[in-house]
């Protein structure tokens, strides 16, 4: 008891530091102070950048300007989403709005733009490196997104179009998840119990993809995806506005605008990659569908064809059959503590890094169950901090994600501003009877998000504008997807998958079934992603939006890129909210997967714990963040050009390797 009281007294006497250790944020009112400081500093930096007596490189001033605004905007955006107290959420939202207003004003600041453009076009008065020039061009492109380089009438049109796109996108996303209310009389009585009731109607709120009842699956698919005139109008109008925005800004299509400074650089490169991958996948996906057809014939009779509403059900069904256990039966081997120990061991082996749990000062976190990890290198010392917001709570966003709170960068005095990030998951709270246990998919998500965090920690860039995950969308996911390869490797899992009660390792047979099950029907699942990506490219490319509606476009693209036919009177794309956030960039998942697979096969497949290969990966890839054009970075690291053939080869090689191991799957249906 005495020890507890001494500990209590010590904590009471500690001075409150504020959220993330910021002295201003000991209360919600501190957001006002933060944004006021940012406003004053922004004014000083604008004056410095536009002065004829400038004493620093232009790119350094711009990066400090970006850092000043991002440190308030990023922190505020996270607190707005994650803090349980409404007064903090409101204050943070107000700070977000203020910073957005400042950014909008900067985007119309002609004198500031001209000062930067002069340096990009003619060179700086100070000596600059290739990285300086690259980052300066990125800042200039950010400026030009708002049309500041255009004549006033065209610039005003850009502002108007951006606002239209924002509003149309928000309305489309809301409609994409809206349930459909249908009269009970339409459906067979046998399937009514599968749906929520609303008086004389039933509510269809999703695809019911996991339902064992084939009629319920079909009914949900046809009803939930039935064409909606309002959604069609919103999507068509958004695509039209995006196309006009691109042409006003001087791009052939919106896809060309979206892909500038990406790894693949042009829509033509994306199209060649998707076509190459599709050609290779078609026979492999057809084999997947043939197995699913056998499964459906066993359940529904030989004359019932496989349809789009069946694939998720039979994929998960076969995985369960292959696992010979439910996902929950693997969970006792994946306690949160064991998984974090596994990550720590892996990081130590690859990079000489330790993840050390660090005590926080009063007021530093936004909830009582947050953990703070110090990321420490064995010779370089502290590299940054990861705040772990792992547990579910009321009002918390139900998504796993990574937030940058403070980017790393070189400070004016030569010291390094260490990065601060948050990894957010939605795990169940530990109970008195035992620790938090993760399913295999939760383990994948943990490794994925920690991949983002380590990218932030290990990118020791000069400029925060290009630190860690602040790089092109189709490269930002590479480190996190690569971490999933580690999470799927038996040698890595063997190092930490131990029963939380007995400490017995996971039996080898379970381990092998778990790792191979993740590759069942990989071809058909990837073909679906190719179809989604191709549709996104067509919508944002050179097609006549007046010649056909978005559903007719869908039919045309599906016929080329997917192995199952279009279902009449459905409009799947009107429920696809990723068209808003990933406009012309949905392909990024496949490119990131291809690059991650290529890196895995080249560097880590032989030994996932190799320090030599880990150091090569850190120094040759992670360290640069977005400071080097990602296509050049990847080509240099892998020693080969980024071409559609090479990207396709890495994915098909991976699929074929595992298909050899899974040949026995077809035996289930003989």
C-alpha positions as CSV (number, residue, x, y, z in Angstrom):
1,X,0.0,0.0,0.0
2,X,2.9,2.4,0.9
3,X,4.4,1.8,-2.5
4,X,1.1,2.6,-4.2
5,X,0.7,5.8,-2.2
6,X,4.2,6.9,-3.0
7,X,3.5,6.3,-6.7
8,X,0.2,8.1,-6.5
9,X,1.9,11.1,-4.8
10,X,4.6,11.2,-7.4
11,X,2.1,11.4,-10.2
12,X,0.0,14.1,-8.5
13,X,3.1,16.3,-8.1
14,X,4.1,15.8,-11.8
15,X,3.3,18.9,-13.8
16,X,0.8,18.2,-16.6
17,X,2.4,18.3,-20.0
18,X,-0.5,18.4,-22.4
19,X,-1.5,16.1,-25.3
20,X,1.6,14.6,-27.0
21,X,3.7,16.5,-24.5
22,X,2.7,19.9,-25.9
23,X,2.5,22.4,-23.0
24,X,-0.2,24.4,-24.8
25,X,-2.6,21.4,-24.8
26,X,-3.1,20.9,-21.0
27,X,-6.7,22.0,-21.9
28,X,-8.8,22.2,-25.0
29,X,-8.3,25.9,-25.1
30,X,-4.7,25.3,-26.0
31,X,-5.8,24.7,-29.6
32,X,-6.4,28.4,-29.8
33,X,-2.9,29.1,-28.7
34,X,-1.4,26.6,-31.2
35,X,-3.2,28.0,-34.2
36,X,-2.4,31.6,-33.2
37,X,1.3,30.7,-33.0
38,X,1.0,29.0,-36.4
39,X,-0.6,32.1,-37.9
40,X,2.2,34.5,-36.7
41,X,5.0,32.1,-37.8
42,X,3.4,31.6,-41.2
43,X,3.3,35.4,-41.7
44,X,7.0,35.6,-40.8
45,X,7.9,32.8,-43.2
46,X,5.9,34.3,-46.1
47,X,7.7,37.6,-45.5
48,X,11.1,35.8,-45.6
49,X,10.3,33.8,-48.7
50,X,9.2,36.9,-50.7
51,X,12.0,39.1,-49.4
52,X,14.8,40.2,-51.8
53,X,17.3,39.7,-48.8
54,X,16.5,36.0,-48.2
55,X,19.3,34.3,-46.3
56,X,18.2,30.6,-46.7
57,X,17.3,28.3,-49.5
58,X,13.7,28.7,-50.7
59,X,12.9,25.0,-50.2
60,X,14.0,25.2,-46.6
61,X,11.7,28.1,-45.9
62,X,8.8,26.4,-47.6
63,X,9.4,23.2,-45.7
64,X,9.4,25.1,-42.4
65,X,6.1,26.7,-43.5
66,X,4.7,23.3,-44.3
67,X,6.0,21.9,-41.0
68,X,4.4,24.8,-39.0
69,X,1.0,24.2,-40.5
70,X,1.2,20.4,-40.5
71,X,2.1,20.1,-36.9
72,X,-1.2,21.9,-36.0
73,X,-3.4,20.4,-38.7
74,X,-2.3,16.8,-38.3
75,X,-2.5,16.8,-34.5
76,X,-5.9,18.6,-34.6
77,X,-7.3,16.2,-37.3
78,X,-6.3,13.2,-35.1
79,X,-7.8,14.6,-31.9
80,X,-10.9,15.6,-33.7
81,X,-11.5,12.0,-34.7
82,X,-10.1,10.2,-31.6
83,X,-10.6,12.2,-28.4
84,X,-13.5,11.1,-26.3
85,X,-14.2,14.6,-24.9
86,X,-16.5,16.7,-27.0
87,X,-14.8,20.0,-26.0
88,X,-11.4,18.7,-27.3
89,X,-13.1,17.5,-30.5
90,X,-14.7,20.8,-31.1
91,X,-11.6,22.8,-30.4
92,X,-9.5,20.6,-32.6
93,X,-12.1,20.8,-35.4
94,X,-12.0,24.6,-35.1
95,X,-8.2,24.5,-35.4
96,X,-8.5,22.3,-38.5
97,X,-10.9,24.8,-40.1
98,X,-8.5,27.7,-39.3
99,X,-5.5,25.9,-40.8
100,X,-7.5,25.0,-43.9
101,X,-8.4,28.7,-44.3
102,X,-4.7,29.6,-44.1
103,X,-3.8,27.0,-46.7
104,X,-6.5,28.3,-49.0
105,X,-5.1,31.9,-48.7
106,X,-1.5,30.6,-49.3
107,X,-2.8,28.8,-52.5
108,X,-3.9,32.2,-53.8
109,X,-0.8,34.1,-52.7
110,X,0.7,35.2,-56.1
111,X,3.8,36.8,-54.7
112,X,4.7,33.6,-52.7
113,X,4.0,31.4,-55.8
114,X,6.1,33.6,-58.1
115,X,9.0,33.5,-55.6
116,X,9.0,29.7,-55.6
117,X,8.4,29.4,-59.4
118,X,11.4,31.7,-60.1
119,X,13.6,29.4,-58.0
120,X,12.2,26.2,-59.7
121,X,12.6,27.7,-63.2
122,X,15.9,29.6,-62.8
123,X,17.6,28.0,-59.8
124,X,18.1,29.4,-56.3
125,X,20.7,31.9,-55.3
126,X,22.1,29.3,-52.9
127,X,23.6,26.0,-53.9
128,X,20.9,23.3,-54.1
129,X,21.0,19.5,-54.3
130,X,18.8,17.2,-56.4
131,X,16.7,16.5,-53.4
132,X,16.2,20.3,-52.9
133,X,15.1,20.6,-56.5
134,X,12.7,17.6,-56.3
135,X,11.0,18.9,-53.1
136,X,10.7,22.4,-54.5
137,X,9.0,21.0,-57.6
138,X,6.6,19.1,-55.3
139,X,5.7,22.3,-53.5
140,X,5.2,24.1,-56.8
141,X,2.8,21.3,-58.0
142,X,0.9,21.6,-54.7
143,X,0.5,25.3,-55.5
144,X,-0.7,24.6,-59.1
145,X,-3.4,22.2,-57.9
146,X,-5.4,25.2,-57.0
147,X,-4.8,26.8,-60.4
148,X,-2.8,29.8,-59.1
149,X,-0.7,29.7,-62.3
150,X,-3.8,30.3,-64.5
151,X,-5.6,33.4,-65.7
152,X,-8.0,34.7,-63.1
153,X,-11.1,33.4,-64.8
154,X,-9.7,29.9,-65.2
155,X,-8.4,30.0,-61.6
156,X,-11.9,30.9,-60.3
157,X,-13.2,28.0,-62.3
158,X,-10.7,25.6,-60.6
159,X,-11.8,26.9,-57.2
160,X,-15.5,26.3,-58.1
161,X,-14.8,22.8,-59.5
162,X,-12.8,21.7,-56.5
163,X,-15.7,22.8,-54.3
164,X,-18.2,20.9,-56.5
165,X,-16.1,17.8,-56.4
166,X,-15.9,18.0,-52.6
167,X,-19.6,18.3,-52.2
168,X,-20.6,15.7,-54.8
169,X,-18.1,13.3,-53.3
170,X,-19.5,13.7,-49.8
171,X,-23.0,13.1,-51.0
172,X,-22.0,10.1,-53.1
173,X,-20.2,8.5,-50.1
174,X,-23.3,9.0,-47.9
175,X,-25.5,7.4,-50.5
176,X,-23.1,4.5,-51.0
177,X,-23.7,3.1,-47.5
178,X,-27.4,4.0,-47.2
179,X,-29.6,0.9,-46.6
180,X,-32.3,0.0,-49.1
181,X,-35.9,-0.3,-47.9
182,X,-37.9,-3.0,-49.8
183,X,-41.4,-4.2,-49.4
184,X,-41.6,-7.7,-47.8
185,X,-43.9,-8.9,-50.6
186,X,-41.0,-8.8,-53.1
187,X,-39.0,-11.5,-51.3
188,X,-39.6,-15.2,-50.8
189,X,-40.9,-15.8,-47.2
190,X,-37.9,-18.2,-46.6
191,X,-35.3,-15.4,-46.8
192,X,-37.2,-12.7,-44.8
193,X,-35.6,-13.8,-41.5
194,X,-32.2,-12.9,-42.9
195,X,-33.0,-9.2,-43.1
196,X,-33.8,-6.5,-40.6
197,X,-37.5,-5.7,-40.5
198,X,-38.9,-2.1,-40.8
199,X,-42.7,-2.4,-40.5
200,X,-44.0,-3.8,-43.8
201,X,-40.5,-3.4,-45.4
202,X,-37.1,-5.1,-44.9
203,X,-33.8,-3.2,-44.8
204,X,-30.9,-4.4,-46.9
205,X,-27.8,-2.8,-45.5
206,X,-25.1,-4.9,-47.3
207,X,-24.3,-7.8,-49.5
208,X,-24.7,-10.6,-46.8
209,X,-21.7,-12.2,-48.5
210,X,-21.0,-14.7,-45.7
211,X,-24.5,-16.1,-45.6
212,X,-24.8,-19.8,-46.1
213,X,-28.2,-19.3,-47.8
214,X,-27.6,-18.8,-51.5
215,X,-31.0,-17.2,-52.0
216,X,-30.3,-14.6,-49.3
217,X,-26.9,-13.9,-50.9
218,X,-28.5,-13.4,-54.3
219,X,-31.4,-11.3,-52.9
220,X,-29.1,-9.0,-51.0
221,X,-26.8,-8.6,-54.0
222,X,-29.6,-7.7,-56.4
223,X,-31.4,-5.4,-54.0
224,X,-28.5,-3.6,-52.4
225,X,-26.8,-3.0,-55.8
226,X,-30.0,-2.1,-57.7
227,X,-29.3,1.1,-59.8
228,X,-30.1,4.4,-58.0
229,X,-30.7,7.5,-60.2
230,X,-29.5,9.9,-57.5
231,X,-26.2,8.0,-57.0
232,X,-25.7,7.7,-60.8
233,X,-26.2,11.5,-61.2
234,X,-23.8,12.3,-58.4
235,X,-21.1,10.0,-59.8
236,X,-21.5,11.1,-63.4
237,X,-21.4,14.8,-62.3
238,X,-18.3,14.2,-60.1
239,X,-16.4,12.5,-62.9
240,X,-17.4,15.3,-65.3
241,X,-16.2,18.0,-62.9
242,X,-12.9,16.1,-62.4
243,X,-12.4,15.8,-66.1
244,X,-13.0,19.6,-66.6
245,X,-10.7,20.4,-63.6
246,X,-7.9,18.4,-65.3
247,X,-8.3,20.0,-68.7
248,X,-8.5,23.5,-67.2
249,X,-5.2,22.8,-65.4
250,X,-3.6,21.6,-68.7
251,X,-3.8,17.8,-68.3
252,X,-5.3,15.5,-70.9
253,X,-7.4,13.6,-68.3
254,X,-8.0,13.6,-64.6
255,X,-5.9,10.4,-64.4
256,X,-2.9,12.2,-65.8
257,X,-3.3,14.9,-63.1
258,X,-3.7,12.4,-60.3
259,X,-0.7,10.3,-61.4
260,X,1.8,13.1,-61.7
261,X,4.8,12.4,-59.4
262,X,3.6,8.8,-58.8
263,X,5.7,5.6,-59.1
264,X,4.1,4.7,-62.4
265,X,3.9,8.4,-63.5
266,X,1.3,8.0,-66.3
267,X,-2.1,6.3,-66.9
268,X,-0.7,4.6,-69.9
269,X,1.8,2.8,-67.6
270,X,-1.1,1.7,-65.4
271,X,-3.1,0.5,-68.3
272,X,-0.2,-1.6,-69.6
273,X,0.4,-3.1,-66.1
274,X,-3.3,-3.9,-65.7
275,X,-3.5,-5.5,-69.1
276,X,-0.4,-7.5,-68.6
277,X,-1.5,-8.7,-65.2
278,X,-5.0,-9.5,-66.4
279,X,-3.7,-11.6,-69.3
280,X,-1.6,-13.7,-66.8
281,X,-4.4,-14.0,-64.3
282,X,-7.2,-15.1,-66.6
283,X,-6.4,-18.8,-66.7
284,X,-5.4,-18.9,-63.0
285,X,-8.6,-17.1,-61.9
286,X,-10.7,-19.4,-64.2
287,X,-9.3,-22.4,-62.2
288,X,-10.4,-20.7,-59.0
289,X,-13.9,-20.2,-60.3
290,X,-14.0,-23.8,-61.5
291,X,-13.3,-25.0,-57.9
292,X,-16.0,-22.6,-56.6
293,X,-18.4,-23.9,-59.1
294,X,-17.8,-27.4,-57.8
295,X,-18.5,-26.2,-54.3
296,X,-21.7,-24.5,-55.4
297,X,-22.8,-27.6,-57.3
298,X,-22.4,-29.7,-54.1
299,X,-24.6,-27.2,-52.2
300,X,-27.2,-26.1,-54.8
301,X,-27.2,-28.7,-57.6
302,X,-25.2,-29.1,-60.8
303,X,-27.3,-26.7,-62.9
304,X,-26.9,-23.6,-60.7
305,X,-24.1,-21.4,-62.1
306,X,-21.5,-19.6,-60.0
307,X,-22.4,-15.8,-59.7
308,X,-20.8,-12.7,-58.3
309,X,-22.6,-13.0,-55.0
310,X,-21.0,-16.4,-54.3
311,X,-17.3,-15.7,-54.5
312,X,-16.8,-14.2,-51.0
313,X,-18.8,-17.0,-49.4
314,X,-17.0,-19.8,-51.1
315,X,-13.6,-18.2,-50.6
316,X,-14.1,-17.9,-46.8
317,X,-15.8,-21.3,-46.7
318,X,-12.8,-23.0,-48.3
319,X,-10.4,-21.1,-46.1
320,X,-12.3,-22.4,-43.0
321,X,-12.2,-25.9,-44.4
322,X,-8.5,-25.6,-45.1
323,X,-7.7,-24.2,-41.7
324,X,-9.7,-27.1,-40.0
325,X,-10.5,-24.5,-37.3
326,X,-12.2,-21.2,-36.9
327,X,-10.1,-18.0,-36.7
328,X,-10.9,-17.8,-33.0
329,X,-9.1,-21.1,-32.4
330,X,-5.9,-19.5,-33.5
331,X,-6.3,-16.4,-31.3
332,X,-4.9,-18.0,-28.0
333,X,-1.6,-18.1,-29.8
334,X,-1.8,-14.4,-30.7
335,X,-2.0,-12.4,-27.5
336,X,-1.3,-8.7,-28.0
337,X,1.8,-9.0,-25.8
338,X,3.1,-11.9,-27.8
339,X,2.5,-10.0,-31.1
340,X,4.3,-6.9,-29.9
341,X,7.2,-9.1,-28.7
342,X,7.3,-10.6,-32.2
343,X,7.4,-7.1,-33.8
344,X,10.1,-6.1,-31.4
345,X,12.2,-9.2,-32.2
346,X,11.7,-8.6,-35.9
347,X,12.7,-4.9,-35.8
348,X,15.7,-5.7,-33.6
349,X,16.8,-8.4,-36.1
350,X,16.4,-6.3,-39.2
351,X,17.4,-2.9,-38.0
352,X,18.9,-3.1,-34.6
353,X,15.8,-1.3,-33.2
354,X,14.0,-1.8,-29.9
355,X,10.3,-0.8,-29.2
356,X,10.4,0.3,-25.5
357,X,7.2,0.9,-23.6
358,X,7.6,4.4,-22.0
359,X,5.7,5.9,-19.1
360,X,3.7,9.0,-20.1
361,X,3.4,12.2,-18.1
362,X,-0.1,13.3,-16.9
363,X,-2.2,14.8,-19.7
364,X,0.0,13.4,-22.4
365,X,-2.5,10.9,-23.8
366,X,-6.2,11.3,-24.7
367,X,-7.4,8.1,-23.0
368,X,-6.2,5.9,-20.1
369,X,-5.4,2.8,-22.2
370,X,-2.9,4.4,-24.7
371,X,0.7,3.1,-24.8
372,X,3.7,5.0,-25.9
373,X,6.6,3.2,-27.5
374,X,10.1,4.8,-27.8
375,X,11.8,3.6,-31.0
376,X,15.4,3.2,-30.1
377,X,18.4,2.2,-32.3
378,X,21.2,0.4,-30.7
379,X,23.8,3.0,-31.7
380,X,21.8,6.0,-33.0
381,X,19.6,6.4,-30.0
382,X,16.0,7.6,-30.0
383,X,14.4,7.7,-33.5
384,X,10.9,8.8,-32.5
385,X,7.7,7.8,-30.7
386,X,4.7,5.6,-31.6
387,X,1.5,6.1,-29.5
388,X,-0.6,2.9,-29.6
389,X,-4.3,3.5,-29.5
390,X,-5.2,-0.1,-29.8
391,X,-8.5,-0.7,-28.0
392,X,-12.1,-0.1,-29.0
393,X,-14.1,2.5,-27.2
394,X,-17.4,4.3,-27.8
395,X,-17.2,7.0,-30.5
396,X,-13.8,5.9,-31.7
397,X,-13.5,5.5,-35.6
398,X,-13.9,1.8,-36.4
399,X,-10.9,1.5,-38.7
400,X,-7.2,0.5,-38.4
401,X,-4.9,3.4,-39.5
402,X,-1.7,5.3,-39.0
403,X,-1.6,9.0,-38.3
404,X,1.5,11.3,-38.6
405,X,1.4,13.8,-35.7
406,X,4.9,15.3,-36.3
407,X,7.1,14.5,-39.3
408,X,10.8,14.1,-39.1
409,X,13.1,16.7,-40.5
410,X,16.5,18.4,-40.0
411,X,16.2,21.5,-37.8
412,X,18.0,24.8,-38.5
413,X,20.6,24.0,-35.8
414,X,21.4,20.7,-37.4
415,X,19.5,18.5,-34.9
416,X,16.7,16.2,-36.0
417,X,13.0,16.7,-35.3
418,X,12.0,13.1,-34.4
419,X,8.7,11.8,-35.8
420,X,5.6,11.2,-33.7
421,X,2.9,8.9,-35.0
422,X,-0.2,7.1,-33.8
423,X,-1.2,3.6,-34.7
424,X,-4.9,3.0,-34.2
425,X,-6.6,-0.4,-34.0
426,X,-9.9,-1.6,-32.6
427,X,-9.0,-4.6,-30.4
428,X,-11.1,-5.8,-27.5
429,X,-10.1,-4.6,-24.1
430,X,-8.1,-7.2,-22.0
431,X,-10.3,-8.9,-19.4
432,X,-9.6,-10.3,-15.9
433,X,-9.6,-13.8,-17.4
434,X,-6.8,-13.1,-19.9
435,X,-5.1,-10.7,-22.3
436,X,-6.4,-9.3,-25.6
437,X,-6.3,-12.0,-28.2
438,X,-6.0,-11.3,-32.0
439,X,-7.4,-13.2,-34.9
440,X,-5.0,-13.9,-37.8
441,X,-6.5,-11.0,-39.8
442,X,-5.9,-8.7,-36.8
443,X,-2.3,-9.8,-36.7
444,X,-2.0,-8.9,-40.4
445,X,-3.5,-5.4,-39.7
446,X,-1.2,-4.8,-36.7
447,X,1.9,-5.6,-38.8
448,X,0.5,-3.5,-41.7
449,X,0.0,-0.4,-39.6
450,X,3.3,-0.9,-37.8
451,X,4.9,-0.9,-41.3
452,X,3.6,2.6,-41.8
453,X,4.9,3.6,-38.4
454,X,8.4,2.2,-39.1
455,X,8.5,4.0,-42.4
456,X,7.9,7.2,-40.5
457,X,10.5,6.3,-37.9
458,X,13.3,5.3,-40.4
459,X,12.8,8.0,-43.1
460,X,15.6,10.4,-41.9
461,X,14.8,13.0,-44.5
462,X,16.0,16.6,-44.5
463,X,12.4,17.9,-45.2
464,X,9.3,16.9,-43.3
465,X,7.2,17.5,-46.5
466,X,8.6,14.2,-47.8
467,X,9.1,12.2,-44.6
468,X,8.0,8.6,-44.3
469,X,4.6,8.0,-45.7
470,X,4.5,11.5,-47.3
471,X,5.3,10.1,-50.7
472,X,3.3,9.0,-53.7
473,X,0.2,6.9,-52.9
474,X,1.4,4.0,-54.9
475,X,4.6,3.8,-52.9
476,X,3.3,4.8,-49.5
477,X,1.7,1.3,-49.0
478,X,4.8,-0.6,-50.0
479,X,6.4,-0.8,-46.5
480,X,3.1,-1.7,-44.8
481,X,2.2,-4.4,-47.4
482,X,5.7,-5.8,-47.1
483,X,5.2,-6.2,-43.4
484,X,2.2,-8.5,-44.2
485,X,4.7,-10.8,-45.9
486,X,6.6,-11.1,-42.6
487,X,3.3,-11.7,-40.8
488,X,2.5,-14.5,-43.2
489,X,5.8,-16.3,-43.0
490,X,5.9,-19.4,-40.7
491,X,9.5,-18.6,-39.6
492,X,8.4,-15.2,-38.3
493,X,5.1,-16.5,-36.7
494,X,7.0,-19.3,-35.1
495,X,9.1,-16.7,-33.2
496,X,6.2,-15.4,-31.2
497,X,3.0,-17.4,-31.7
498,X,2.7,-19.1,-28.3
499,X,-0.4,-20.0,-26.3
500,X,-1.1,-17.3,-23.8
501,X,-1.7,-19.8,-21.0
502,X,0.8,-22.6,-21.5
503,X,3.4,-20.7,-23.6
504,X,3.4,-23.7,-25.9
505,X,4.3,-22.8,-29.5
506,X,1.6,-23.1,-32.2
507,X,1.6,-26.6,-33.6
508,X,3.4,-26.9,-36.9
509,X,0.4,-28.2,-38.7
510,X,-1.7,-25.3,-37.5
511,X,1.0,-22.9,-38.5
512,X,1.3,-24.3,-42.0
513,X,-2.4,-24.4,-42.6
514,X,-2.7,-20.8,-41.4
515,X,0.0,-19.5,-43.8
516,X,-1.2,-21.4,-46.8
517,X,-4.8,-20.6,-46.3
518,X,-4.1,-16.9,-46.9
519,X,-3.2,-17.8,-50.6
520,X,-6.4,-19.7,-51.4
521,X,-8.1,-18.2,-54.5
522,X,-5.4,-15.6,-54.7
523,X,-5.8,-15.3,-58.5
524,X,-9.5,-14.6,-58.5
525,X,-9.2,-12.1,-55.6
526,X,-6.4,-10.3,-57.5
527,X,-8.4,-10.3,-60.7
528,X,-11.2,-8.5,-58.8
529,X,-8.7,-5.8,-57.8
530,X,-7.6,-5.5,-61.4
531,X,-11.2,-5.0,-62.5
532,X,-11.8,-2.3,-59.8
533,X,-8.5,-0.6,-60.8
534,X,-9.3,-0.7,-64.5
535,X,-12.8,0.7,-64.0
536,X,-11.4,3.6,-61.9
537,X,-8.9,4.3,-64.7
538,X,-11.6,4.3,-67.4
539,X,-13.9,6.6,-65.4
540,X,-11.1,9.1,-65.0
541,X,-9.6,8.7,-68.4
542,X,-10.3,9.4,-72.1
543,X,-13.9,8.1,-72.4
544,X,-17.0,9.9,-73.5
545,X,-19.2,10.3,-70.4
546,X,-22.1,11.3,-72.6
547,X,-22.0,8.2,-74.8
548,X,-22.8,5.8,-71.9
549,X,-23.8,5.9,-68.3
550,X,-21.5,4.6,-65.5
551,X,-23.2,1.2,-65.4
552,X,-22.8,0.7,-69.2
553,X,-19.1,1.5,-68.7
554,X,-19.0,-1.0,-65.8
555,X,-20.4,-3.8,-68.1
556,X,-17.8,-3.1,-70.8
557,X,-14.9,-3.1,-68.4
558,X,-16.1,-6.2,-66.5
559,X,-16.4,-8.2,-69.7
560,X,-12.7,-7.6,-70.3
561,X,-11.2,-7.7,-66.9
562,X,-13.3,-10.1,-64.8
563,X,-14.1,-13.8,-65.1
564,X,-17.7,-13.7,-64.0
565,X,-20.5,-11.9,-65.9
566,X,-22.2,-8.7,-65.1
567,X,-25.5,-9.2,-63.2
568,X,-28.3,-7.4,-65.0
569,X,-30.0,-4.5,-63.2
570,X,-27.2,-4.0,-60.7
571,X,-24.8,-1.0,-60.4
572,X,-22.0,-2.1,-58.1
573,X,-20.0,1.1,-58.8
574,X,-22.7,3.2,-57.1
575,X,-21.7,1.6,-53.7
576,X,-18.0,1.9,-54.4
577,X,-17.0,4.9,-52.1
578,X,-13.3,4.5,-53.0
579,X,-14.0,6.3,-56.2
580,X,-14.1,9.5,-54.2
581,X,-11.0,9.1,-52.1
582,X,-8.9,7.1,-54.6
583,X,-10.0,8.8,-57.8
584,X,-7.7,7.4,-60.5
585,X,-5.4,5.9,-57.8
586,X,-7.2,2.7,-56.9
587,X,-4.5,0.8,-58.8
588,X,-2.1,1.8,-56.1
589,X,-2.9,-1.3,-54.0
590,X,-1.8,-3.6,-56.8
591,X,1.4,-1.6,-57.6
592,X,2.3,-1.5,-53.9
593,X,1.7,-5.2,-53.7
594,X,3.8,-5.9,-56.7
595,X,6.7,-3.8,-55.4
596,X,6.4,-5.3,-51.9
597,X,6.4,-8.8,-53.4
598,X,9.4,-8.0,-55.5
599,X,11.3,-6.7,-52.4
600,X,10.3,-9.8,-50.4
601,X,11.5,-12.2,-53.0
602,X,14.7,-10.3,-53.6
603,X,15.8,-9.5,-50.0
604,X,13.8,-11.4,-47.4
605,X,12.4,-14.7,-48.7
606,X,15.6,-16.6,-47.9
607,X,15.9,-15.2,-44.4
608,X,13.2,-12.9,-43.0
609,X,15.5,-12.0,-40.0
610,X,18.6,-10.9,-42.0
611,X,20.2,-7.9,-40.6
612,X,22.3,-7.4,-43.7
613,X,19.2,-7.3,-45.9
614,X,17.3,-5.2,-43.4
615,X,20.0,-2.6,-43.4
616,X,20.0,-2.5,-47.2
617,X,16.2,-2.0,-47.1
618,X,16.5,0.7,-44.5
619,X,19.3,2.6,-46.2
620,X,18.3,2.0,-49.8
621,X,14.5,2.4,-49.5
622,X,12.9,3.6,-46.3
623,X,15.4,6.3,-45.4
624,X,14.4,8.5,-48.4
625,X,10.7,8.8,-47.7
626,X,9.4,10.8,-50.7
627,X,12.7,12.7,-51.1
628,X,13.5,10.9,-54.3
629,X,11.0,10.3,-57.1
630,X,9.5,6.9,-56.1
631,X,10.0,5.3,-59.5
632,X,13.7,6.1,-59.4
633,X,14.0,5.0,-55.8
634,X,12.4,1.6,-56.4
635,X,14.4,1.0,-59.6
636,X,17.7,1.9,-57.9
637,X,16.9,-0.3,-54.9
638,X,15.8,-3.3,-56.9
639,X,18.4,-2.9,-59.6
640,X,15.8,-3.2,-62.4
641,X,13.5,-0.8,-64.3
642,X,9.9,-0.5,-63.1
643,X,8.1,-2.0,-66.1
644,X,4.6,-3.6,-66.4
645,X,6.4,-6.9,-67.2
646,X,8.6,-6.8,-64.1
647,X,5.7,-5.8,-61.8
648,X,3.5,-8.5,-63.2
649,X,6.2,-11.1,-63.0
650,X,6.6,-10.6,-59.2
651,X,2.9,-11.1,-58.5
652,X,2.5,-14.1,-60.8
653,X,5.6,-15.8,-59.5
654,X,4.2,-15.5,-56.0
655,X,0.8,-16.9,-57.0
656,X,2.4,-19.8,-58.9
657,X,4.7,-20.7,-56.0
658,X,1.7,-21.1,-53.6
659,X,-0.5,-22.7,-56.2
660,X,2.0,-25.6,-56.3
661,X,1.6,-26.0,-52.6
662,X,-2.2,-25.9,-52.8
663,X,-2.7,-28.5,-55.6
664,X,-4.4,-30.8,-53.2
665,X,-7.3,-28.3,-52.7
666,X,-9.1,-29.7,-55.7
667,X,-9.2,-33.1,-54.0
668,X,-12.0,-31.8,-51.7
669,X,-14.3,-32.0,-54.7
670,X,-13.4,-35.2,-56.4
